[in-house]
Amino acid sequence: MKKLAYLECPTGIAGDMCLGAIVDLGLPIEYLNEQLKGLRIHSEYRLWAQKVHRKGQEATKVHVDLTGESDRGTVDHHDHNHHSHHPPARHLPEIEQLILNASLPPKAEEWSLAVFRQLALAEGAVHGIEPQKVHFHEVGATDAIVDIVGTCLGLDWLGIDQLYCSAMPTGGGTVKAAHGRLPVPVPAVLKLWELRQVPIYSNGIDKELVTPTGAAIATTLATGFGSPPAMTLQKVGNGAGTADLPIPNLLRLWLGESHDPVIEEAFPTEKISVLETQIDDLSPQAIGYVFECLFEAGAVDVFTSAIGMKKSRPGILLTVICPPAQVSACQRVIFRETTTLGIRQLTQERSILQREIYWVQTAYGKVRVKVASQGMGEHQEIINVQPEYEDCALLARKHGIPWRIIHQMALSSWK
């Protein structure tokens, strides 16, 4: 069984919200403080947690109170309260050295380094400089180090094998940064989303909802984005954000276990596109030709259904199933060969069985047999066996034998 976690971000994600959700799930603040001492920056901050309410819902708010003397700009307003004093800015090599010298648990060390490298990659791309030269004046000083390393320590403490994350809200408006005001989402967040092709949407709230620190944690550590993974839900932790928003400002961390691995991996899924159009003024002979052209264009399946249309006219619904990459080619065929003026398109997920092709020998010649199965290794189970139609038809014509006889012979040979 794998231990899974799902970050649900209705009001975005920030480093302190991640920490809050993990502490809410039971991570002792004492353990965090003890482990973080290895970074040797504990004189620069005070880490503590409290129970708070957001629109009537209880959550944990983690505070990283900074005690440093030199000033730095802050973009991560969503993460923390504003402070009058800030520790010095740092570069990536310095932060990497702090993490490597901290004697952290192996996974926490590996994840922390990966998150900071991803953040440096995004900041570097935005400013047109090498990741190593990124000056973390906006997201990288003490509070971000505590948030990122603390979150990685927490996920390791929870024993998480795989992390998933929801789609992210864009937010809006502007925020104050080191070099003036920036539009929300800030450039580093947009770059992090772009690097991982994150699904995004607007929830209508014009504030900074996703911070660079939060985006870096999610885009580095999440296996995938979107709906929750299939799992048995065990516990949910609520991490509180700072701002008062129209909906509860919470990051919810769902904790659970994957289902039985045989069942879970038995039915892999793939994206498939479905094209539909209804036609009431085309010769039935033309439809047969359309089928041929669509299969040549890469369609997986094509079929028609009889329908009643406006003005009581009988018509057909033409449905084409094809891989997303073949959508344009199939649409070209439909527009060229039919009278339709519009095509509807859906992208769906379909469960598929594993398929292998075998050759079997019959008294009249060779036939390919498609074998569908589920599971792996000793758990593999054959679900369906089908001789290929075209091979059976070829031998039936050649020898003057009924098709169904060749089909039965092929099945017998397989068994």
MARBA-748596 format. One record per residue (C-alpha): residue in three letters; x, y, z. Coordinates in pm, whole numbers. Layout:
DRENLUM residuo   east  north     up
DRENLUM     ALA      X      Y      Z
...
REM end
This chain:
DRENLUM residuo   east  north     up
DRENLUM     MET      0      0      0
DRENLUM     LYS    129    346    -90
DRENLUM     LYS     68    643    137
DRENLUM     LEU    -85    920    -74
DRENLUM     ALA   -146   1288     -5
DRENLUM     TYR   -357   1539   -201
DRENLUM     LEU   -316   1917   -176
DRENLUM     GLU   -655   2079   -230
DRENLUM     CYS   -604   2451   -299
DRENLUM     PRO   -941   2638   -328
DRENLUM     THR   -773   2961   -207
DRENLUM     GLY   -427   2886   -339
DRENLUM     ILE   -113   2762   -171
DRENLUM     ALA    170   2918     28
DRENLUM     GLY    457   2775    227
DRENLUM     ASP    311   2849    569
DRENLUM     MET    -23   2696    464
DRENLUM     CYS    155   2371    370
DRENLUM     LEU    325   2366    710
DRENLUM     GLY     -4   2445    885
DRENLUM     ALA   -185   2156    713
DRENLUM     ILE     94   1911    807
DRENLUM     VAL    100   2028   1171
DRENLUM     ASP   -281   1995   1169
DRENLUM     LEU   -230   1629   1070
DRENLUM     GLY    -21   1571   1381
DRENLUM     LEU    338   1673   1307
DRENLUM     PRO    476   1795   1645
DRENLUM     ILE    609   2152   1628
DRENLUM     GLU    886   2037   1866
DRENLUM     TYR   1007   1782   1607
DRENLUM     LEU   1008   2054   1340
DRENLUM     ASN   1206   2297   1554
DRENLUM     GLU   1457   2027   1653
DRENLUM     GLN   1519   1915   1292
DRENLUM     LEU   1537   2273   1159
DRENLUM     LYS   1814   2356   1410
DRENLUM     GLY   2051   2164   1179
DRENLUM     LEU   2021   2452    929
DRENLUM     ARG   2194   2677   1188
DRENLUM     ILE   1966   2973   1116
DRENLUM     HIS   1737   2931   1422
DRENLUM     SER   1855   3263   1564
DRENLUM     GLU   1682   3434   1267
DRENLUM     TYR   1324   3320   1338
DRENLUM     ARG   1071   3182   1585
DRENLUM     LEU    840   2904   1464
DRENLUM     TRP    509   2843   1641
DRENLUM     ALA    155   2727   1564
DRENLUM     GLN   -199   2806   1683
DRENLUM     LYS   -554   2690   1615
DRENLUM     VAL   -758   2953   1425
DRENLUM     HIS  -1093   2973   1247
DRENLUM     ARG  -1152   3065    883
DRENLUM     LYS  -1521   3133    807
DRENLUM     GLY  -1619   2901   1093
DRENLUM     GLN  -1378   2619   1001
DRENLUM     GLU  -1096   2526   1240
DRENLUM     ALA   -744   2514   1101
DRENLUM     THR   -380   2542   1210
DRENLUM     LYS   -188   2863   1144
DRENLUM     VAL    191   2835   1150
DRENLUM     HIS    389   3152   1218
DRENLUM     VAL    751   3213   1122
DRENLUM     ASP    838   3531   1313
DRENLUM     LEU   1159   3677   1173
DRENLUM     THR   1417   3835   1401
DRENLUM     GLY   1691   3931   1148
DRENLUM     GLU   1818   4288   1128
DRENLUM     SER   1880   4360    759
DRENLUM     ASP   1597   4452    528
DRENLUM     ARG   1469   4261    225
DRENLUM     GLY   1167   4289     -4
DRENLUM     THR    885   4040     38
DRENLUM     VAL    665   3897   -234
DRENLUM     ASP    534   3614    -20
DRENLUM     HIS    269   3828    154
DRENLUM     HIS     23   3540    146
DRENLUM     ASP    271   3327    342
DRENLUM     HIS    338   3558    632
DRENLUM     ASN    253   3871    822
DRENLUM     HIS    467   4168    724
DRENLUM     HIS    778   4217    935
DRENLUM     SER    984   4526    988
DRENLUM     HIS   1315   4334    994
DRENLUM     HIS   1435   4064    760
DRENLUM     PRO   1746   3844    746
DRENLUM     PRO   1989   3885    454
DRENLUM     ALA   1909   3760    106
DRENLUM     ARG   2079   3437     -8
DRENLUM     HIS   2185   3269   -331
DRENLUM     LEU   2107   2909   -432
DRENLUM     PRO   2456   2759   -360
DRENLUM     GLU   2444   2901     -7
DRENLUM     ILE   2094   2761     56
DRENLUM     GLU   2198   2423    -87
DRENLUM     GLN   2496   2415    151
DRENLUM     LEU   2274   2496    451
DRENLUM     ILE   2045   2202    358
DRENLUM     LEU   2333   1959    287
DRENLUM     ASN   2500   2039    623
DRENLUM     ALA   2177   2006    824
DRENLUM     SER   2176   1623    870
DRENLUM     LEU   1813   1604    758
DRENLUM     PRO   1638   1270    691
DRENLUM     PRO   1740   1160    334
DRENLUM     LYS   1400   1220    168
DRENLUM     ALA   1355   1560    335
DRENLUM     GLU   1701   1665    216
DRENLUM     GLU   1640   1545   -140
DRENLUM     TRP   1298   1713   -164
DRENLUM     SER   1419   2043     -9
DRENLUM     LEU   1707   2070   -258
DRENLUM     ALA   1472   1987   -548
DRENLUM     VAL   1219   2255   -445
DRENLUM     PHE   1483   2529   -416
DRENLUM     ARG   1640   2429   -748
DRENLUM     GLN   1299   2445   -918
DRENLUM     LEU   1238   2788   -762
DRENLUM     ALA   1581   2911   -878
DRENLUM     LEU   1514   2773  -1227
DRENLUM     ALA   1186   2969  -1249
DRENLUM     GLU   1329   3292  -1103
DRENLUM     GLY   1633   3263  -1332
DRENLUM     ALA   1414   3215  -1639
DRENLUM     VAL   1207   3523  -1544
DRENLUM     HIS   1513   3746  -1491
DRENLUM     GLY   1724   3594  -1770
DRENLUM     ILE   2005   3469  -1545
DRENLUM     GLU   2156   3136  -1440
DRENLUM     PRO   1971   2959  -1152
DRENLUM     GLN   2296   2965   -947
DRENLUM     LYS   2302   3347   -966
DRENLUM     VAL   1944   3402   -855
DRENLUM     HIS   1932   3651   -569
DRENLUM     PHE   1654   3524   -341
DRENLUM     HIS   1559   3867   -212
DRENLUM     GLU   1192   3801   -289
DRENLUM     VAL   1129   3445   -177
DRENLUM     GLY   1445   3284    -56
DRENLUM     ALA   1552   3411    283
DRENLUM     THR   1473   3264    621
DRENLUM     ASP   1094   3232    606
DRENLUM     ALA   1102   3046    271
DRENLUM     ILE   1381   2815    390
DRENLUM     VAL   1179   2729    701
DRENLUM     ASP    858   2680    498
DRENLUM     ILE   1018   2461    230
DRENLUM     VAL   1246   2250    450
DRENLUM     GLY    973   2228    717
DRENLUM     THR    717   2105    461
DRENLUM     CYS    961   1843    327
DRENLUM     LEU   1037   1730    684
DRENLUM     GLY    662   1704    749
DRENLUM     LEU    584   1502    434
DRENLUM     ASP    870   1267    526
DRENLUM     TRP    740   1239    886
DRENLUM     LEU    392   1152    751
DRENLUM     GLY    553    881    534
DRENLUM     ILE    411   1015    205
DRENLUM     ASP    502    806   -101
DRENLUM     GLN    320   1018   -360
DRENLUM     LEU    180   1372   -348
DRENLUM     TYR    -93   1502   -581
DRENLUM     CYS   -235   1853   -615
DRENLUM     SER   -557   2016   -736
DRENLUM     ALA   -583   2278  -1011
DRENLUM     MET   -475   2623   -889
DRENLUM     PRO   -663   2955   -874
DRENLUM     THR   -489   3241  -1050
DRENLUM     GLY   -579   3524   -810
DRENLUM     GLY   -549   3880   -937
DRENLUM     GLY   -453   4239   -861
DRENLUM     THR    -95   4341   -782
DRENLUM     VAL    158   4292   -498
DRENLUM     LYS    452   4494   -373
DRENLUM     ALA    787   4338   -462
DRENLUM     ALA   1155   4431   -430
DRENLUM     HIS   1151   4622   -761
DRENLUM     GLY    806   4781   -740
DRENLUM     ARG    459   4636   -794
DRENLUM     LEU    402   4311   -983
DRENLUM     PRO     83   4174  -1141
DRENLUM     VAL    -68   3859   -984
DRENLUM     PRO     13   3580  -1058
DRENLUM     VAL    373   3701  -1015
DRENLUM     PRO    614   3601  -1296
DRENLUM     ALA    789   3324  -1098
DRENLUM     VAL    455   3155  -1023
DRENLUM     LEU    352   3171  -1390
DRENLUM     LYS    687   3018  -1489
DRENLUM     LEU    650   2736  -1232
DRENLUM     TRP    299   2660  -1366
DRENLUM     GLU    435   2663  -1721
DRENLUM     LEU    719   2424  -1633
DRENLUM     ARG    472   2163  -1507
DRENLUM     GLN    171   2249  -1732
DRENLUM     VAL    -45   2308  -1422
DRENLUM     PRO   -425   2338  -1474
DRENLUM     ILE   -538   2683  -1356
DRENLUM     TYR   -867   2872  -1322
DRENLUM     SER  -1003   3196  -1175
DRENLUM     ASN  -1213   3179   -857
DRENLUM     GLY  -1289   3551   -882
DRENLUM     ILE  -1068   3655   -585
DRENLUM     ASP   -834   3942   -676
DRENLUM     LYS   -550   3874   -435
DRENLUM     GLU   -218   3687   -442
DRENLUM     LEU   -339   3332   -380
DRENLUM     VAL    -44   3125   -498
DRENLUM     THR    302   3236   -382
DRENLUM     PRO    634   3136   -540
DRENLUM     THR    716   2924   -234
DRENLUM     GLY    380   2742   -248
DRENLUM     ALA    399   2697   -625
DRENLUM     ALA    757   2562   -600
DRENLUM     ILE    658   2304   -336
DRENLUM     ALA    358   2181   -539
DRENLUM     THR    519   2181   -885
DRENLUM     THR    834   2004   -761
DRENLUM     LEU    681   1738   -538
DRENLUM     ALA    340   1663   -695
DRENLUM     THR    314   1355   -918
DRENLUM     GLY     11   1501  -1097
DRENLUM     PHE   -245   1785  -1095
DRENLUM     GLY   -624   1773  -1109
DRENLUM     SER   -872   1539   -939
DRENLUM     PRO   -779   1346   -623
DRENLUM     PRO   -612   1008   -679
DRENLUM     ALA   -805    688   -603
DRENLUM     MET   -739    622   -234
DRENLUM     THR   -890    528     99
DRENLUM     LEU   -916    863    283
DRENLUM     GLN   -783    850    638
DRENLUM     LYS   -743   1209    759
DRENLUM     VAL   -759   1571    642
DRENLUM     GLY   -540   1857    770
DRENLUM     ASN   -635   2225    736
DRENLUM     GLY   -361   2486    694
DRENLUM     ALA   -477   2847    740
DRENLUM     GLY   -376   3138    519
DRENLUM     THR   -342   3492    654
DRENLUM     ALA   -589   3696    447
DRENLUM     ASP   -964   3708    512
DRENLUM     LEU  -1126   3590    189
DRENLUM     PRO  -1489   3540     70
DRENLUM     ILE  -1443   3161    113
DRENLUM     PRO  -1249   2984    392
DRENLUM     ASN   -879   3059    336
DRENLUM     LEU   -758   2700    382
DRENLUM     LEU   -519   2457    220
DRENLUM     ARG   -661   2109    279
DRENLUM     LEU   -418   1817    283
DRENLUM     TRP   -593   1483    231
DRENLUM     LEU   -409   1180    363
DRENLUM     GLY   -485    823    257
DRENLUM     GLU   -366    492    121
DRENLUM     SER   -381    358   -232
DRENLUM     HIS   -616     70   -300
DRENLUM     ASP   -489   -282   -354
DRENLUM     PRO   -205   -238   -610
DRENLUM     VAL   -339   -517   -832
DRENLUM     ILE   -677   -344   -860
DRENLUM     GLU   -523      1   -883
DRENLUM     GLU   -290    -85  -1172
DRENLUM     ALA   -523   -325  -1350
DRENLUM     PHE   -697    -60  -1556
DRENLUM     PRO   -454    205  -1682
DRENLUM     THR   -623    514  -1828
DRENLUM     GLU   -554    728  -2132
DRENLUM     LYS   -688   1052  -2275
DRENLUM     ILE   -917   1007  -2573
DRENLUM     SER  -1107   1260  -2785
DRENLUM     VAL  -1470   1218  -2891
DRENLUM     LEU  -1600   1410  -3195
DRENLUM     GLU  -1975   1429  -3264
DRENLUM     THR  -2196   1581  -3529
DRENLUM     GLN  -2550   1516  -3652
DRENLUM     ILE  -2628   1498  -4025
DRENLUM     ASP  -2965   1486  -4206
DRENLUM     ASP  -2883   1572  -4567
DRENLUM     LEU  -2611   1332  -4681
DRENLUM     SER  -2634   1015  -4892
DRENLUM     PRO  -2590    694  -4687
DRENLUM     GLN  -2330    585  -4946
DRENLUM     ALA  -2113    885  -4854
DRENLUM     ILE  -2118    778  -4487
DRENLUM     GLY  -1943    449  -4574
DRENLUM     TYR  -1667    645  -4749
DRENLUM     VAL  -1637    882  -4447
DRENLUM     PHE  -1575    578  -4224
DRENLUM     GLU  -1283    465  -4443
DRENLUM     CYS  -1128    813  -4452
DRENLUM     LEU  -1160    856  -4073
DRENLUM     PHE   -985    526  -4000
DRENLUM     GLU   -707    629  -4239
DRENLUM     ALA   -680    961  -4049
DRENLUM     GLY   -615    775  -3722
DRENLUM     ALA   -961    721  -3568
DRENLUM     VAL   -980    440  -3312
DRENLUM     ASP  -1352    387  -3369
DRENLUM     VAL  -1632    540  -3578
DRENLUM     PHE  -2004    471  -3546
DRENLUM     THR  -2346    619  -3628
DRENLUM     SER  -2677    626  -3440
DRENLUM     ALA  -3022    695  -3588
DRENLUM     ILE  -3171   1015  -3444
DRENLUM     GLY  -3474   1239  -3496
DRENLUM     MET  -3381   1600  -3579
DRENLUM     LYS  -3557   1935  -3606
DRENLUM     LYS  -3864   1957  -3833
DRENLUM     SER  -3911   1582  -3760
DRENLUM     ARG  -3639   1486  -4006
DRENLUM     PRO  -3462   1151  -3955
DRENLUM     GLY  -3085   1186  -3935
DRENLUM     ILE  -2772   1022  -3800
DRENLUM     LEU  -2534   1108  -3518
DRENLUM     LEU  -2177   1050  -3635
DRENLUM     THR  -1936    976  -3347
DRENLUM     VAL  -1559    949  -3389
DRENLUM     ILE  -1320    832  -3116
DRENLUM     CYS   -957    923  -3175
DRENLUM     PRO   -632   1006  -2990
DRENLUM     PRO   -608   1383  -2905
DRENLUM     ALA   -321   1418  -3155
DRENLUM     GLN   -550   1302  -3439
DRENLUM     VAL   -838   1544  -3369
DRENLUM     SER   -744   1795  -3641
DRENLUM     ALA   -698   1525  -3907
DRENLUM     CYS  -1036   1367  -3824
DRENLUM     GLN  -1212   1705  -3819
DRENLUM     ARG  -1070   1784  -4164
DRENLUM     VAL  -1218   1459  -4298
DRENLUM     ILE  -1563   1529  -4145
DRENLUM     PHE  -1576   1885  -4281
DRENLUM     ARG  -1448   1777  -4626
DRENLUM     GLU  -1665   1467  -4673
DRENLUM     THR  -1993   1561  -4500
DRENLUM     THR  -2239   1851  -4508
DRENLUM     THR  -2199   1940  -4139
DRENLUM     LEU  -2122   2298  -4033
DRENLUM     GLY  -2000   2219  -3681
DRENLUM     ILE  -1835   1944  -3475
DRENLUM     ARG  -1851   1903  -3097
DRENLUM     GLN  -1538   1786  -2922
DRENLUM     LEU  -1491   1625  -2580
DRENLUM     THR  -1174   1498  -2415
DRENLUM     GLN  -1241   1202  -2191
DRENLUM     GLU  -1043    952  -1990
DRENLUM     ARG  -1094    588  -2077
DRENLUM     SER   -984    278  -1889
DRENLUM     ILE   -803     28  -2108
DRENLUM     LEU   -697   -333  -2075
DRENLUM     GLN   -341   -433  -2163
DRENLUM     ARG   -339   -580  -2514
DRENLUM     GLU    -99   -816  -2691
DRENLUM     ILE   -115   -976  -3038
DRENLUM     TYR    -27  -1345  -3090
DRENLUM     TRP    -26  -1556  -3408
DRENLUM     VAL   -203  -1895  -3401
DRENLUM     GLN   -199  -2170  -3665
DRENLUM     THR   -528  -2314  -3799
DRENLUM     ALA   -581  -2589  -4058
DRENLUM     TYR   -632  -2312  -4321
DRENLUM     GLY   -354  -2069  -4225
DRENLUM     LYS   -233  -1822  -3960
DRENLUM     VAL   -463  -1584  -3769
DRENLUM     ARG   -370  -1299  -3533
DRENLUM     VAL   -536  -1315  -3191
DRENLUM     LYS   -576  -1008  -2968
DRENLUM     VAL   -540  -1099  -2598
DRENLUM     ALA   -662   -847  -2336
DRENLUM     SER   -551   -881  -1973
DRENLUM     GLN   -531   -695  -1642
DRENLUM     GLY   -276   -701  -1359
DRENLUM     MET     95   -776  -1365
DRENLUM     GLY    315  -1084  -1317
DRENLUM     GLU    155  -1359  -1110
DRENLUM     HIS   -155  -1141  -1070
DRENLUM     GLN   -210  -1115  -1447
DRENLUM     GLU   -554  -1232  -1556
DRENLUM     ILE   -669  -1281  -1918
DRENLUM     ILE  -1005  -1106  -1967
DRENLUM     ASN  -1076  -1140  -2339
DRENLUM     VAL   -942  -1325  -2646
DRENLUM     GLN  -1050  -1218  -2997
DRENLUM     PRO   -923  -1344  -3336
DRENLUM     GLU   -871  -1057  -3582
DRENLUM     TYR  -1171  -1015  -3816
DRENLUM     GLU   -965   -935  -4128
DRENLUM     ASP   -743  -1247  -4092
DRENLUM     CYS  -1049  -1473  -4048
DRENLUM     ALA  -1224  -1307  -4346
DRENLUM     LEU   -916  -1351  -4569
DRENLUM     LEU   -895  -1728  -4497
DRENLUM     ALA  -1275  -1771  -4527
DRENLUM     ARG  -1275  -1614  -4877
DRENLUM     LYS   -963  -1800  -4986
DRENLUM     HIS  -1093  -2147  -4889
DRENLUM     GLY  -1469  -2097  -4924
DRENLUM     ILE  -1523  -2172  -4552
DRENLUM     PRO  -1776  -1982  -4335
DRENLUM     TRP  -1615  -1698  -4141
DRENLUM     ARG  -1749  -1823  -3807
DRENLUM     ILE  -1576  -2163  -3859
DRENLUM     ILE  -1234  -1995  -3911
DRENLUM     HIS  -1307  -1775  -3605
DRENLUM     GLN  -1385  -2083  -3388
DRENLUM     MET  -1075  -2266  -3514
DRENLUM     ALA   -854  -1970  -3423
DRENLUM     LEU  -1002  -1961  -3071
DRENLUM     SER   -950  -2338  -3032
DRENLUM     SER   -587  -2305  -3146
DRENLUM     TRP   -531  -2033  -2886
DRENLUM     LYS   -682  -2242  -2605
REM end
